[in-house]
Amino acid sequence: MLDREGYRPNVGIILVNQKNQVFWGKRVREHSWQFPQGGMKHGESPEQAMYRELQEETGLLPQHVRIIARTRDWLRYEVPDQWIRREWRGNYKGQKQIWFLLRLVGRDTDVCLRANEKPEFDAWRWHDYWIPLDSVIEFKRAVYAAALEELAPHLFPERR
């Protein structure tokens, strides 16, 4: 499902613990780390997609988290040609994402990376909110920075 400009609707999740550290997942069989994220299905709202992706990628359920905020608008990134799946070539440019800031109200032990038959991550950790983004794949870095910056005032009032 692409919009008219060739962007696939997607959600991104910044999950924080009580210390305002962010959940960081290591992609299966790769050395890159990222936040949970994923595409929206036809007819799904951003919030519905967020809860589905959260459960698929981390095993966390709605009762394990509280929504703190979300980005006001879509944040977009383009995907380099070499990363585009063959079946998407042509109209596909990249992703447009609504980002959610969530607070973990459950426990670390509620995280289960094997909740889905095709796990996205094979390891995870908590990291400072202002994590250096050099371990994020290069074409996503600007969107990560924009999402972290926009949502930071909800955790750090001094940034307002």
Number of C-alpha atoms within 10 A of each C-alpha: 12 15 12 9 10 17 20 21 23 23 27 28 24 24 24 24 18 9 11 18 18 24 22 21 21 20 18 14 9 9 10 14 21 22 20 24 22 22 19 21 14 9 8 12 11 21 16 14 22 25 16 18 22 23 19 23 24 22 17 24 15 15 9 16 20 15 13 14 18 20 17 11 10 15 20 19 17 15 16 10 13 7 8 15 9 9 7 12 10 10 12 21 20 23 22 23 26 21 29 22 24 19 22 22 14 16 11 13 7 13 18 17 21 15 15 13 8 11 15 21 23 14 12 18 12 17 16 13 17 13 14 11 15 10 13 17 12 10 13 16 17 15 18 20 14 14 24 18 12 17 20 19 13 14 16 10 8 8 11 9
